[in-house]
Structures are given as structure tokens and as C-alpha cells.
């Protein structure tokens, strides 16, 4: 049974909605990307708080509200990278010994919780909250007041060709991305670890640290291990592409290339990652 039907059945069993209402909502949801709880809220059938309370009762979890104004240390926030917090709508609440408590709106998202346990080495404890409360906390503590809807995806471009970088960076900026630029792998590693980009485009042949060494070094840092990295190289062939993908790169683009192709590949990577999210 998929997550939408699990959530829907839970609401039916709790007497919050009827079977007919659930059937109608699921039909509407097939034509949208909205979570079931949000859709039912827009239809005026159920509130987000009611969904949260029903889930909390089913899973025997506590709920948390209005926590955006509390203080959270940088060490705690660093345990959940901003891109993971945004992509999965989760927020770290408390770090106590080997336990990490996070606020989530989807207790069925075991894939995310397992991944978080792996990268932190901690036992993940869940608390349920509404999307509104989690987003408010993300905006205040991760985005420093910037609205999630205004948040630009951040691209790190690592290449030692000034002309190519200038052209591609201008195209990416025009497309609405925030662009960071590094001239080699060492500089790129420093930027990635400090700026938390959403995606990296990396040249294969660079001074000090080449593309493969950069990728393997970055993946040693648990908070960066799942970061998508696209390799660009003038040594383009099917064999080189297979080698790059096997090594751990997310995608492969041969040089020379047009900015439009790079943008298309970036959008494809982001689309695939969005498809991995489990929607209510």
C-alpha cells in the first residue's frame, strides 16, 4: 500500500473523512503534485493539525508546535544539511548523546530517516509537526529569514577555464540559480563544505585536484555524501561515461557543450531527486 492510501485509510479509520471523500481526493491528487493532507486542507475537509494528530496517535509519537522561535545551535543544525531539510521538510530539534530528534510531517518516510541515521551515526527519534511549523523553522534558522518560495537552488561550478566559467555561470544565473565558482578541486572542496550547494558541476582535468579526486574526497564527508555531482570532460566517450557513473558521479557531459544542455541536465537531476520524495 503506498503512502497516500496509508494516510487516507488512517484518516478514514479515525473518522476524520469518509471513504467517498478519500476516493474523490485521491482522484484529484493524481492530477497534482500536492500532498494528500494539503489537498484535503484546500478542499476544506480536514486541517493540517488534524492530520498530524491522527498520525501521532497511530504511531504513538509526540507532536511539536511553534518551535521556530526557540534557539538551535549550529552544531545541531549542521547534522541535517539545509538541502535535506528543505527537500524532505524535516527539522532537527534535539541532539542528546547518540539520539537525534527531528520534526517531520511524514512518519512513513523511512528512506529519509535511514539515510539520516547513516550520515550522522545516530538513532533518529521522530516528532510530528505541521508543514507550516517546520517551514517557519527552516526559514528562520537555515535561510535566515528568506522565504522557502524565494530560495534559489545553489550550483557550484568547478572549472579552470575562465571563459567557459563566465559563459556558463551567466546562463545559470539567468535561469534563476545561485552560482558559486571555484578554479580547481581544492577550492571547490572548501566552498562545498562551507556553502552547502544543491549540485556541483566539476571538470575532470584541473590543477591540484582533478574531478575524480574531488568527488571521492567530498563523499568522505557524511553531510555531502549524497550531493549530486556532474562530471564534465573533453575526454568524452561511452567508456568514459560508464567509468564516471560507476565511480559515483551523478551524470556525465562531454565538452565542448552548450549552456542549454548543461541546464537541461541539471533540471533532469533535480527532477529525478524530487521523484524520490514520498508524498502524502
N, C-alpha and C positions, 0 to 999 in steps of 0.2 A: 504494500500500500504506500503511495507516495505521500510526501509531507502535506500537501494541500488537503487530501482526503483524511489524513490523520487529524489535522487541525479541525476540519469540518465536522468529522464524527464526534470529536471531543465537545465541540460547541453544541451539537445536537444532543449528546448524552447529558450535557449539563443543563439542557432545557433553555439554552440561550437563543437558538434558532431551530427552525423545523427542517425536516428532510427536504421539503419542497423548496424552501428558501436556499438551502445549501446547493441543491441541484441547479437552481437558477443562477446563483452566484458563480458556481464553477463554470457554467456555460459562458458567462460574461468574462470570466478571468482568462479563458482560452484565447480571447482576442486582445488581451492586455498583458503588460509585464508587472502588474501590481500584485502585491501580496494579498492573500485572501482576507486577512484581518483588516488591512487598509481599505480594501474594496467594500467589505461589509460596513465599514465605518462611513464611507462615502454614500452608501445606499441608505444610511440612517437606521441600520438594523442592529448594529452592535458597536459598542465603543471599544477603543484600543485597551482601555483599562479592564473591561470585561473579558477580553481575550486573554490578557496577561494573568488575571486572577484564575481563570479556568485552567490555563496551562500550569500555573503554580500548584493548584490543587491536584491535578493529575500527576505531576512529577514530584510532589512533596518538596517544592522549592520555595524559598522566601522571595518576596518582591522588594524592590528598592525604588524610591521615588525622590525627585527633586534633589539629586546629588551633585548637580553641576556646580553649585556654589561652594562645595567642600574643597579642601586643599588636597592635592595629589602630588607626590614627589616625582621628580624627573626619572628617578630610578624605577619607580613603579610604571610610569607611562612608557618608558623605553622597553618594557617587557612585551608590550603589544605595539608593533610598528604602526604608524599612522595609516598606511595603506591597508593594513589588515583591519584596523578599527573601522575605517570608512567602508571598506568592501564588504565586511560581514556584520556591520552595525553592532559592535561589541565595545566594551569599555572596562579597563582594569579598575577594580575597586580597592582591594586589599592584598598585600603580599605579606604572608605570615609564615616564616620558615620555608617549608617545601610546598606550601599551598598558595595558589593564586586564585582569588575570587574575581570573576568578571560578570558584568551585566550583559545580558543578551535578551533578545526578543524571540529567539528560535531555539528551544531546547533540543530540537531534533537534529541540529547541525553538528553531528558527531564528527564529521570530517574536519571541521574547523577546530573543534576542541582537541582532537587528537593531534592535529598539526601544532597547535599552541603548546600542548604538553611536550611535544617533541623538541621544539625550538627553545623552550625555557627550561626543560628538565623538571618541571613542577607538576603537581597534581592540580587539575583545574576544578574549581568549585563554581557552580552556576547560581546566579541570582537573576530573576526575571524582571524586566522593566519594559516600559513603552518605548517606541521609536523616538517619540518627542524628547523624553528624558535623556536617552543615550546620545541623540544628535546634539542636544544642547551641551552636554558634557564634552563631546568631541570638538565642537566649535570653540568652546572656551579654553580647553586645556591642550588641544592639539593644533587647532587652527588660529588660536589667539584672537578670537572674535570674528574671524572670517566665516561667512555662511557656507555650509556644505554645497549649496547650489552654485556658489561662486568659485568653488575650489577648482583650480586648474591642475590637470594631471602634469606631473613633472617628469621631463625626459632628460637624461644625462647623455650627452654626446661626447664620445671619446675618440679623437682622431688628430693626427699630427699634421693634417693638411689644412692650413688656414683658409684657403679659398673654398674648399669643399665644406668646411665647417660653417663659414659665413653664409653660404647659399642655403644649406640645409637648415641651419638654425633660424634663418629668416622665414623659411617656408613653414617650419614647425610653429614658430611664434604666431604667424598669420593664421594658422589652423587652430590656435587657441591654447597651445601647450605652453607651459613654463619650461624654458630651456636652460640647462646647465652645461658648461663646456669645459673639457679637460684635454690637454695636449698629449697625454700619454697615460699608461695604465696606473702608474704610481699616483699621479694627480687625480685620476679618476677614482681610484680606491678611496682616497681621502674624502673626496666630495660625496661619494656614495654613502660612506659611513656616517657623515655628518649631516647630509641633506635629505636622505631617505627618498630617492627618486622612485617613480612608479614603474619606469622601464629604462633600460640602458641600451644604447646603440654603440657598439665598440668595433674599431678597426682591428684587423688581425695583426698587421705589421706596424709596430710602434717602438720608439726608443724606450729604454729602461725596463718596460714590462709589456710583452705582447698581449694580444687578445686572449689567448688560451690561458696564459699565466694569470691574467687579471681575473678571468671568470672563475678559475679554480681557487684563487686566493679569496675572492669575495664570498664564495659559497662556504668557506670555512667559518664565516661569521653567521651564527644561527639566525639572527634577525634579518639577514639578507639572503638566506639560502634559497628562498622561493622567488626571488626577484627575477623577472623576465629579462633576458639579455639577447639582443640580436647581433650576430656577427656579420660584419661587412668586410669583404676582401676582394682584391683584384685577382686572386688565385681561385677563380670560380669554375667549378666542375661538379658533376654529380658525386664524385668520390669525396671531394672536399666538403660538400654539403652533408653527406652521410656522416663524415667524420665529426663535423661540428655539432650536429644534432645528437650524435651518440655521446659526445663529450659532455653535453649538458646545456648547450645554447638552445634558446627557445626557437630561433629562426635564423635564416641564412640569406644574405643578399649579396649578389656579385656586383663588383664595381667595373666600369662606371655605371651609375644608375641615376634616374631622375628623382627629385624630391617627392613627386606624386606617388611613386612606387613605394618609397620608404614610409610615407604616411599611410598608405593602404595596408602595409604590413603591420604597422603599429596598431591601427584600428582593428585588424584581424586578431592580434594578440590580446588586446583588451576585450574584444567580443568573446573570445574563447574563454577567458578567465571569468567573465561575467556569467557565462553559461554554467560554470561550475558551482555558482552560488545556489543554495537551496532556498527557494522562495515559498513563503507561506501562501 
